Structure formats: C-alpha cells, structure tokens
C-alpha cells in the first residue's frame, strides 16, 4: 500500500508546484517564510543539492510544498528523510494547516 500511496503523493506535489508556478508566471519572489524554511533545511541537512519551498496557500503561509534533495539522505528510508525535514521545521509547522514533503537522496 505504501508503494501505491507514494506515486500518488508525488503526483499531487508535482501538480501543486505547477499550479504555484502558473500563479506567479514562473517568476516568484520568495516570501520571508519560504526563505527561512529554505535556510533552515539547507543548514540542517548535510549535502543539500536542492531545496525548494513553495507557499501554495496564495501567500497566507498556511500550506507549503517542500522538496529536498541531499547526499545526507543516502541510505535513509523515506520515513527517516521526512522525519528529518519535519524535525528541522517543527516550529514553522505549528502554524501550518498543511505540508507536503518530497525528498530524494542525491
């Protein structure tokens, strides 16, 4: 069942990111919250090669999509990777209604 849920979730994330890009014409100035979360993830996870944080709640800061690719994820399960992300963002998550996380080992 986990295998079925994972591709479905990835598809939802991809469509959410496409919608986000469409809403701002592909040129998006990152909000303070997006910048802060990006910095926390980049500093908190070893070997980050890609960090993307997108506010998908039209700028109100209640729902985010997060994509992280890092060498530090190598050998870790998706659950462990996601736990690391949520641990780093625990203070920000308190004020959110939703968070979608996609991780990959670099």
Phi, psi and omega in degrees: 000324178300322181295324178290319183291324184297310178297324179298313180298318179299320178297320178295319179296315180300316181292326178293321179292320177298317179298319180297315180297322181294324185290336182243016177068020180081350178248103187241125173271121184294139177285168178300319180295317179297316179298315181297314180295320178300316180295315180300316181291317180298319180282333187268347182239125182295136172069036179296128175249343179206128173223122177232130176232124182233126172280112182258020180250031180058034174089001182275350174079022182258347181213132185227150168250132181234131176236126180226129174238127185206146175295331180295348178273350184302129179084357179260145176291163176301320179299316179295321178297314181292324176298322178296317179297311182293329177295318180293323184262016187304323180289320180290325182296330181304329183261005184262157171263335181200150180213127175249129183239133173232125181233158178205140175283134181273000000 
